[in-house]
Amino acid sequence: MPSGIAKLLVLTALVAGAIALVPAVANADARVMTTVPCVAYADAGTSFYSGSGTNVITDTGAVALSCHLTLVYGTSVQRPTRTTYGNCELLRLPSGYAELSCHYQL
């Protein structure tokens, strides 16, 4: 089970990244940012994933972040593994790839 510090690191990185990206180019209904840098820690911080994704902020302040990640260091999982961190879910695959999905309100 991930430690509280690992959860805090993941959420801090995601929220700080989303806040820094708020003034991005927007269409009439939402702000869409592509190629957003993303990171995730797993296994109490012993596994680190990095990659990029898409961040969408609606005019009501709802945020959806979707990231495609690759294992940088740590141990790959033996079977698909889902872990929830607050409003985020990390799906890790045996190939060393992972998907991070977050939904929250600004």
N, CA, C and O atoms as a GROMACS GRO file, in nm:
protein
  424
    1MET      N    1   0.085  -0.118   0.000
    1MET     CA    2   0.000   0.000   0.000
    1MET      C    3   0.090   0.124   0.000
    1MET      O    4   0.185   0.129   0.078
    2PRO      N    5   0.062   0.224  -0.086
    2PRO     CA    6   0.145   0.342  -0.094
    2PRO      C    7   0.142   0.421   0.037
    2PRO      O    8   0.039   0.428   0.105
    3SER      N    9   0.254   0.480   0.070
    3SER     CA   10   0.260   0.559   0.191
    3SER      C   11   0.193   0.694   0.169
    3SER      O   12   0.170   0.735   0.056
    4GLY      N   13   0.162   0.761   0.278
    4GLY     CA   14   0.101   0.892   0.270
    4GLY      C   15   0.190   0.992   0.199
    4GLY      O   16   0.141   1.080   0.129
    5ILE      N   17   0.321   0.979   0.216
    5ILE     CA   18   0.415   1.071   0.151
    5ILE      C   19   0.412   1.051   0.000
    5ILE      O   20   0.415   1.149  -0.075
    6ALA      N   21   0.407   0.927  -0.046
    6ALA     CA   22   0.401   0.901  -0.190
    6ALA      C   23   0.274   0.957  -0.250
    6ALA      O   24   0.277   1.016  -0.358
    7LYS      N   25   0.161   0.939  -0.182
    7LYS     CA   26   0.035   0.996  -0.229
    7LYS      C   27   0.044   1.147  -0.238
    7LYS      O   28   0.000   1.207  -0.336
    8LEU      N   29   0.099   1.207  -0.136
    8LEU     CA   30   0.112   1.352  -0.133
    8LEU      C   31   0.200   1.402  -0.246
    8LEU      O   32   0.168   1.504  -0.308
    9LEU      N   33   0.309   1.333  -0.276
    9LEU     CA   34   0.397   1.372  -0.386
    9LEU      C   35   0.324   1.369  -0.520
    9LEU      O   36   0.339   1.461  -0.601
   10VAL      N   37   0.246   1.264  -0.543
   10VAL     CA   38   0.173   1.252  -0.670
   10VAL      C   39   0.070   1.364  -0.681
   10VAL      O   40   0.064   1.432  -0.784
   11LEU      N   41  -0.010   1.384  -0.578
   11LEU     CA   42  -0.114   1.487  -0.584
   11LEU      C   43  -0.054   1.626  -0.593
   11LEU      O   44  -0.108   1.711  -0.665
   12THR      N   45   0.056   1.653  -0.522
   12THR     CA   46   0.120   1.783  -0.529
   12THR      C   47   0.170   1.812  -0.670
   12THR      O   48   0.151   1.922  -0.721
   13ALA      N   49   0.232   1.714  -0.733
   13ALA     CA   50   0.283   1.733  -0.869
   13ALA      C   51   0.169   1.759  -0.966
   13ALA      O   52   0.180   1.844  -1.054
   14LEU      N   53   0.060   1.686  -0.952
   14LEU     CA   54  -0.053   1.702  -1.044
   14LEU      C   55  -0.122   1.837  -1.027
   14LEU      O   56  -0.149   1.905  -1.125
   15VAL      N   57  -0.149   1.875  -0.903
   15VAL     CA   58  -0.218   2.002  -0.878
   15VAL      C   59  -0.130   2.119  -0.917
   15VAL      O   60  -0.178   2.213  -0.980
   16ALA      N   61  -0.002   2.116  -0.881
   16ALA     CA   62   0.089   2.225  -0.917
   16ALA      C   63   0.100   2.238  -1.069
   16ALA      O   64   0.103   2.348  -1.122
   17GLY      N   65   0.108   2.125  -1.137
   17GLY     CA   66   0.115   2.128  -1.283
   17GLY      C   67  -0.010   2.185  -1.345
   17GLY      O   68  -0.003   2.264  -1.439
   18ALA      N   69  -0.127   2.147  -1.293
   18ALA     CA   70  -0.253   2.197  -1.347
   18ALA      C   71  -0.269   2.346  -1.322
   18ALA      O   72  -0.315   2.419  -1.410
   19ILE      N   73  -0.232   2.393  -1.204
   19ILE     CA   74  -0.243   2.536  -1.174
   19ILE      C   75  -0.149   2.617  -1.262
   19ILE      O   76  -0.186   2.725  -1.309
   20ALA      N   77  -0.030   2.567  -1.286
   20ALA     CA   78   0.065   2.638  -1.370
   20ALA      C   79   0.019   2.646  -1.515
   20ALA      O   80   0.060   2.736  -1.588
   21LEU      N   81  -0.066   2.553  -1.557
   21LEU     CA   82  -0.110   2.547  -1.697
   21LEU      C   83  -0.244   2.613  -1.722
   21LEU      O   84  -0.289   2.614  -1.837
   22VAL      N   85  -0.310   2.668  -1.621
   22VAL     CA   86  -0.442   2.726  -1.638
   22VAL      C   87  -0.447   2.834  -1.746
   22VAL      O   88  -0.545   2.836  -1.822
   23PRO      N   89  -0.350   2.924  -1.760
   23PRO     CA   90  -0.362   3.028  -1.862
   23PRO      C   91  -0.331   2.981  -2.004
   23PRO      O   92  -0.273   3.057  -2.081
   24ALA      N   93  -0.367   2.862  -2.040
   24ALA     CA   94  -0.337   2.808  -2.173
   24ALA      C   95  -0.441   2.852  -2.276
   24ALA      O   96  -0.542   2.913  -2.242
   25VAL      N   97  -0.412   2.819  -2.401
   25VAL     CA   98  -0.503   2.850  -2.511
   25VAL      C   99  -0.634   2.775  -2.490
   25VAL      O  100  -0.634   2.659  -2.450
   26ALA      N  101  -0.747   2.842  -2.517
   26ALA     CA  102  -0.877   2.781  -2.490
   26ALA      C  103  -0.971   2.797  -2.608
   26ALA      O  104  -0.958   2.891  -2.687
   27ASN      N  105  -1.067   2.704  -2.620
   27ASN     CA  106  -1.175   2.723  -2.714
   27ASN      C  107  -1.292   2.783  -2.637
   27ASN      O  108  -1.275   2.825  -2.523
   28ALA      N  109  -1.410   2.786  -2.697
   28ALA     CA  110  -1.524   2.852  -2.634
   28ALA      C  111  -1.569   2.784  -2.505
   28ALA      O  112  -1.616   2.852  -2.414
   29ASP      N  113  -1.555   2.653  -2.495
   29ASP     CA  114  -1.609   2.581  -2.380
   29ASP      C  115  -1.506   2.526  -2.283
   29ASP      O  116  -1.539   2.501  -2.167
   30ALA      N  117  -1.384   2.507  -2.327
   30ALA     CA  118  -1.285   2.444  -2.239
   30ALA      C  119  -1.144   2.484  -2.280
   30ALA      O  120  -1.119   2.526  -2.393
   31ARG      N  121  -1.054   2.471  -2.184
   31ARG     CA  122  -0.911   2.490  -2.210
   31ARG      C  123  -0.852   2.351  -2.227
   31ARG      O  124  -0.864   2.266  -2.138
   32VAL      N  125  -0.787   2.328  -2.340
   32VAL     CA  126  -0.728   2.198  -2.368
   32VAL      C  127  -0.578   2.216  -2.384
   32VAL      O  128  -0.533   2.293  -2.470
   33MET      N  129  -0.501   2.147  -2.303
   33MET     CA  130  -0.357   2.153  -2.311
   33MET      C  131  -0.305   2.014  -2.345
   33MET      O  132  -0.332   1.918  -2.273
   34THR      N  133  -0.232   2.004  -2.453
   34THR     CA  134  -0.175   1.876  -2.492
   34THR      C  135  -0.027   1.872  -2.457
   34THR      O  136   0.034   1.977  -2.434
   35THR      N  137   0.029   1.758  -2.453
   35THR     CA  138   0.170   1.735  -2.422
   35THR      C  139   0.207   1.796  -2.286
   35THR      O  140   0.311   1.859  -2.270
   36VAL      N  141   0.119   1.776  -2.188
   36VAL     CA  142   0.143   1.822  -2.051
   36VAL      C  143   0.237   1.722  -1.984
   36VAL      O  144   0.211   1.602  -1.989
   37PRO      N  145   0.345   1.768  -1.921
   37PRO     CA  146   0.434   1.675  -1.851
   37PRO      C  147   0.361   1.609  -1.733
   37PRO      O  148   0.289   1.676  -1.659
   38CYS      N  149   0.379   1.481  -1.716
   38CYS     CA  150   0.314   1.407  -1.606
   38CYS      C  151   0.415   1.314  -1.541
   38CYS      O  152   0.504   1.260  -1.607
   39VAL      N  153   0.400   1.295  -1.411
   39VAL     CA  154   0.481   1.198  -1.337
   39VAL      C  155   0.392   1.127  -1.237
   39VAL      O  156   0.288   1.180  -1.196
   40ALA      N  157   0.432   1.008  -1.198
   40ALA     CA  158   0.362   0.934  -1.094
   40ALA      C  159   0.462   0.846  -1.020
   40ALA      O  160   0.554   0.790  -1.080
   41TYR      N  161   0.444   0.836  -0.890
   41TYR     CA  162   0.523   0.747  -0.806
   41TYR      C  163   0.433   0.634  -0.760
   41TYR      O  164   0.314   0.654  -0.736
   42ALA      N  165   0.488   0.515  -0.748
   42ALA     CA  166   0.414   0.399  -0.698
   42ALA      C  167   0.504   0.319  -0.604
   42ALA      O  168   0.623   0.346  -0.593
   43ASP      N  169   0.446   0.223  -0.539
   43ASP     CA  170   0.520   0.136  -0.446
   43ASP      C  171   0.596   0.218  -0.342
   43ASP      O  172   0.716   0.200  -0.322
   44ALA      N  173   0.523   0.308  -0.277
   44ALA     CA  174   0.581   0.394  -0.172
   44ALA      C  175   0.700   0.475  -0.223
   44ALA      O  176   0.794   0.501  -0.148
   45GLY      N  177   0.695   0.513  -0.350
   45GLY     CA  178   0.799   0.598  -0.406
   45GLY      C  179   0.916   0.523  -0.468
   45GLY      O  180   1.009   0.587  -0.517
   46THR      N  181   0.914   0.391  -0.467
   46THR     CA  182   1.026   0.315  -0.522
   46THR      C  183   1.015   0.293  -0.673
   46THR      O  184   1.111   0.252  -0.738
   47SER      N  185   0.897   0.321  -0.730
   47SER     CA  186   0.878   0.314  -0.875
   47SER      C  187   0.838   0.452  -0.925
   47SER      O  188   0.752   0.518  -0.866
   48PHE      N  189   0.899   0.496  -1.034
   48PHE     CA  190   0.876   0.630  -1.087
   48PHE      C  191   0.839   0.619  -1.235
   48PHE      O  192   0.911   0.557  -1.313
   49TYR      N  193   0.728   0.681  -1.272
   49TYR     CA  194   0.680   0.685  -1.409
   49TYR      C  195   0.681   0.830  -1.458
   49TYR      O  196   0.652   0.922  -1.382
   50SER      N  197   0.713   0.848  -1.586
   50SER     CA  198   0.716   0.981  -1.645
   50SER      C  199   0.659   0.974  -1.786
   50SER      O  200   0.670   0.872  -1.854
   51GLY      N  201   0.599   1.084  -1.830
   51GLY     CA  202   0.544   1.089  -1.965
   51GLY      C  203   0.472   1.220  -1.989
   51GLY      O  204   0.508   1.323  -1.932
   52SER      N  205   0.369   1.215  -2.073
   52SER     CA  206   0.293   1.335  -2.104
   52SER      C  207   0.147   1.299  -2.121
   52SER      O  208   0.110   1.182  -2.132
   53GLY      N  209   0.063   1.403  -2.124
   53GLY     CA  210  -0.079   1.378  -2.136
   53GLY      C  211  -0.155   1.501  -2.179
   53GLY      O  212  -0.097   1.597  -2.229
   54THR      N  213  -0.284   1.496  -2.160
   54THR     CA  214  -0.375   1.604  -2.198
   54THR      C  215  -0.451   1.648  -2.075
   54THR      O  216  -0.501   1.566  -1.998
   55ASN      N  217  -0.461   1.780  -2.058
   55ASN     CA  218  -0.532   1.840  -1.947
   55ASN      C  219  -0.646   1.923  -2.004
   55ASN      O  220  -0.624   2.007  -2.090
   56VAL      N  221  -0.768   1.900  -1.957
   56VAL     CA  222  -0.885   1.975  -2.002
   56VAL      C  223  -0.948   2.043  -1.883
   56VAL      O  224  -0.976   1.979  -1.782
   57ILE      N  225  -0.970   2.173  -1.895
   57ILE     CA  226  -1.038   2.250  -1.791
   57ILE      C  227  -1.162   2.313  -1.853
   57ILE      O  228  -1.151   2.391  -1.947
   58THR      N  229  -1.280   2.279  -1.800
   58THR     CA  230  -1.404   2.334  -1.854
   58THR      C  231  -1.427   2.474  -1.799
   58THR      O  232  -1.358   2.518  -1.707
   59ASP      N  233  -1.524   2.543  -1.856
   59ASP     CA  234  -1.555   2.677  -1.810
   59ASP      C  235  -1.611   2.679  -1.667
   59ASP      O  236  -1.614   2.784  -1.603
   60THR      N  237  -1.655   2.563  -1.617
   60THR     CA  238  -1.704   2.554  -1.479
   60THR      C  239  -1.594   2.517  -1.381
   60THR      O  240  -1.618   2.510  -1.260
   61GLY      N  241  -1.472   2.494  -1.431
   61GLY     CA  242  -1.358   2.462  -1.345
   61GLY      C  243  -1.336   2.313  -1.323
   61GLY      O  244  -1.251   2.275  -1.242
   62ALA      N  245  -1.411   2.228  -1.393
   62ALA     CA  246  -1.387   2.084  -1.383
   62ALA      C  247  -1.262   2.051  -1.463
   62ALA      O  248  -1.243   2.099  -1.574
   63VAL      N  249  -1.176   1.968  -1.405
   63VAL     CA  250  -1.049   1.933  -1.469
   63VAL      C  251  -1.043   1.782  -1.491
   63VAL      O  252  -1.077   1.703  -1.404
   64ALA      N  253  -0.997   1.745  -1.612
   64ALA     CA  254  -0.972   1.604  -1.644
   64ALA      C  255  -0.830   1.595  -1.699
   64ALA      O  256  -0.795   1.664  -1.795
   65LEU      N  257  -0.750   1.512  -1.638
   65LEU     CA  258  -0.611   1.493  -1.680
   65LEU      C  259  -0.593   1.346  -1.717
   65LEU      O  260  -0.630   1.257  -1.640
   66SER      N  261  -0.537   1.321  -1.834
   66SER     CA  262  -0.511   1.186  -1.881
   66SER      C  263  -0.366   1.179  -1.929
   66SER      O  264  -0.327   1.256  -2.017
   67CYS      N  265  -0.288   1.088  -1.872
   67CYS     CA  266  -0.145   1.080  -1.904
   67CYS      C  267  -0.105   0.939  -1.946
   67CYS      O  268  -0.158   0.840  -1.895
   68HIS      N  269  -0.011   0.932  -2.038
   68HIS     CA  270   0.051   0.806  -2.080
   68HIS      C  271   0.194   0.809  -2.029
   68HIS      O  272   0.272   0.899  -2.064
   69LEU      N  273   0.230   0.712  -1.946
   69LEU     CA  274   0.357   0.714  -1.875
   69LEU      C  275   0.440   0.590  -1.905
   69LEU      O  276   0.389   0.486  -1.947
   70THR      N  277   0.571   0.604  -1.882
   70THR     CA  278   0.666   0.493  -1.897
   70THR      C  279   0.745   0.480  -1.768
   70THR      O  280   0.783   0.580  -1.707
   71LEU      N  281   0.770   0.358  -1.726
   71LEU     CA  282   0.848   0.332  -1.606
   71LEU      C  283   0.992   0.379  -1.626
   71LEU      O  284   1.060   0.333  -1.718
   72VAL      N  285   1.037   0.470  -1.541
   72VAL     CA  286   1.174   0.523  -1.547
   72VAL      C  287   1.264   0.440  -1.456
   72VAL      O  288   1.374   0.400  -1.496
   73TYR      N  289   1.219   0.415  -1.334
   73TYR     CA  290   1.292   0.327  -1.244
   73TYR      C  291   1.194   0.257  -1.152
   73TYR      O  292   1.083   0.305  -1.128
   74GLY      N  293   1.237   0.144  -1.100
   74GLY     CA  294   1.153   0.063  -1.013
   74GLY      C  295   1.119  -0.069  -1.079
   74GLY      O  296   1.173  -0.103  -1.185
   75THR      N  297   1.031  -0.142  -1.017
   75THR     CA  298   0.995  -0.275  -1.065
   75THR      C  299   0.861  -0.272  -1.137
   75THR      O  300   0.765  -0.213  -1.088
   76SER      N  301   0.856  -0.334  -1.253
   76SER     CA  302   0.731  -0.345  -1.327
   76SER      C  303   0.637  -0.441  -1.256
   76SER      O  304   0.681  -0.533  -1.188
   77VAL      N  305   0.506  -0.420  -1.272
   77VAL     CA  306   0.408  -0.509  -1.211
   77VAL      C  307   0.397  -0.639  -1.291
   77VAL      O  308   0.433  -0.642  -1.409
   78GLN      N  309   0.350  -0.745  -1.228
   78GLN     CA  310   0.336  -0.873  -1.297
   78GLN      C  311   0.205  -0.886  -1.372
   78GLN      O  312   0.193  -0.966  -1.465
   79ARG      N  313   0.105  -0.807  -1.331
   79ARG     CA  314  -0.025  -0.806  -1.399
   79ARG      C  315  -0.080  -0.664  -1.389
   79ARG      O  316  -0.035  -0.588  -1.303
   80PRO      N  317  -0.176  -0.625  -1.474
   80PRO     CA  318  -0.233  -0.490  -1.466
   80PRO      C  319  -0.279  -0.458  -1.323
   80PRO      O  320  -0.348  -0.537  -1.260
   81THR      N  321  -0.239  -0.342  -1.275
   81THR     CA  322  -0.265  -0.303  -1.137
   81THR      C  323  -0.320  -0.161  -1.132
   81THR      O  324  -0.258  -0.068  -1.186
   82ARG      N  325  -0.435  -0.144  -1.068
   82ARG     CA  326  -0.495  -0.011  -1.051
   82ARG      C  327  -0.476   0.035  -0.907
   82ARG      O  328  -0.497  -0.041  -0.812
   83THR      N  329  -0.436   0.162  -0.892
   83THR     CA  330  -0.420   0.221  -0.761
   83THR      C  331  -0.485   0.358  -0.763
   83THR      O  332  -0.466   0.435  -0.857
   84THR      N  333  -0.563   0.389  -0.660
   84THR     CA  334  -0.630   0.518  -0.651
   84THR      C  335  -0.555   0.608  -0.554
   84THR      O  336  -0.521   0.566  -0.443
   85TYR      N  337  -0.529   0.732  -0.597
   85TYR     CA  338  -0.465   0.834  -0.515
   85TYR      C  339  -0.558   0.954  -0.513
   85TYR      O  340  -0.553   1.036  -0.606
   86GLY      N  341  -0.642   0.968  -0.413
   86GLY     CA  342  -0.736   1.080  -0.410
   86GLY      C  343  -0.828   1.076  -0.531
   86GLY      O  344  -0.903   0.980  -0.549
   87ASN      N  345  -0.823   1.179  -0.616
   87ASN     CA  346  -0.906   1.188  -0.735
   87ASN      C  347  -0.837   1.130  -0.858
   87ASN      O  348  -0.885   1.148  -0.970
   88CYS      N  349  -0.727   1.061  -0.840
   88CYS     CA  350  -0.650   1.006  -0.952
   88CYS      C  351  -0.644   0.854  -0.943
   88CYS      O  352  -0.647   0.796  -0.835
   89GLU      N  353  -0.637   0.793  -1.061
   89GLU     CA  354  -0.620   0.649  -1.069
   89GLU      C  355  -0.502   0.618  -1.160
   89GLU      O  356  -0.493   0.671  -1.270
   90LEU      N  357  -0.413   0.533  -1.113
   90LEU     CA  358  -0.296   0.492  -1.189
   90LEU      C  359  -0.313   0.346  -1.228
   90LEU      O  360  -0.328   0.259  -1.143
   91LEU      N  361  -0.310   0.320  -1.359
   91LEU     CA  362  -0.315   0.184  -1.411
   91LEU      C  363  -0.175   0.149  -1.461
   91LEU      O  364  -0.128   0.209  -1.558
   92ARG      N  365  -0.109   0.053  -1.395
   92ARG     CA  366   0.025   0.010  -1.434
   92ARG      C  367   0.016  -0.122  -1.507
   92ARG      O  368  -0.060  -0.210  -1.468
   93LEU      N  369   0.096  -0.137  -1.613
   93LEU     CA  370   0.094  -0.258  -1.695
   93LEU      C  371   0.228  -0.330  -1.687
   93LEU      O  372   0.330  -0.267  -1.662
   94PRO      N  373   0.229  -0.462  -1.709
   94PRO     CA  374   0.354  -0.538  -1.704
   94PRO      C  375   0.459  -0.490  -1.805
   94PRO      O  376   0.578  -0.513  -1.785
   95SER      N  377   0.416  -0.425  -1.910
   95SER     CA  378   0.509  -0.375  -2.012
   95SER      C  379   0.593  -0.258  -1.963
   95SER      O  380   0.690  -0.219  -2.029
   96GLY      N  381   0.559  -0.200  -1.847
   96GLY     CA  382   0.629  -0.083  -1.797
   96GLY      C  383   0.557   0.047  -1.832
   96GLY      O  384   0.601   0.155  -1.794
   97TYR      N  385   0.448   0.035  -1.905
   97TYR     CA  386   0.367   0.152  -1.936
   97TYR      C  387   0.261   0.170  -1.829
   97TYR      O  388   0.228   0.076  -1.757
   98ALA      N  389   0.208   0.293  -1.820
   98ALA     CA  390   0.102   0.322  -1.723
   98ALA      C  391   0.014   0.433  -1.777
   98ALA      O  392   0.056   0.512  -1.862
   99GLU      N  393  -0.107   0.438  -1.726
   99GLU     CA  394  -0.199   0.546  -1.757
   99GLU      C  395  -0.245   0.608  -1.627
   99GLU      O  396  -0.282   0.538  -1.533
  100LEU      N  397  -0.242   0.741  -1.623
  100LEU     CA  398  -0.287   0.816  -1.506
  100LEU      C  399  -0.409   0.896  -1.547
  100LEU      O  400  -0.406   0.965  -1.648
  101SER      N  401  -0.515   0.887  -1.469
  101SER     CA  402  -0.638   0.959  -1.498
  101SER      C  403  -0.681   1.031  -1.371
  101SER      O  404  -0.694   0.970  -1.265
  102CYS      N  405  -0.705   1.163  -1.382
  102CYS     CA  406  -0.746   1.243  -1.266
  102CYS      C  407  -0.865   1.329  -1.302
  102CYS      O  408  -0.876   1.378  -1.415
  103HIS      N  409  -0.954   1.348  -1.207
  103HIS     CA  410  -1.071   1.435  -1.223
  103HIS      C  411  -1.087   1.514  -1.094
  103HIS      O  412  -1.094   1.456  -0.985
  104TYR      N  413  -1.092   1.646  -1.105
  104TYR     CA  414  -1.112   1.729  -0.987
  104TYR      C  415  -1.167   1.866  -1.027
  104TYR      O  416  -1.177   1.898  -1.145
  105GLN      N  417  -1.203   1.945  -0.929
  105GLN     CA  418  -1.262   2.077  -0.949
  105GLN      C  419  -1.164   2.183  -0.900
  105GLN      O  420  -1.110   2.173  -0.790
  106LEU      N  421  -1.143   2.286  -0.982
  106LEU     CA  422  -1.056   2.398  -0.940
  106LEU      C  423  -1.127   2.485  -0.840
  106LEU      O  424  -1.070   2.584  -0.793
   0.00000   0.00000   0.00000
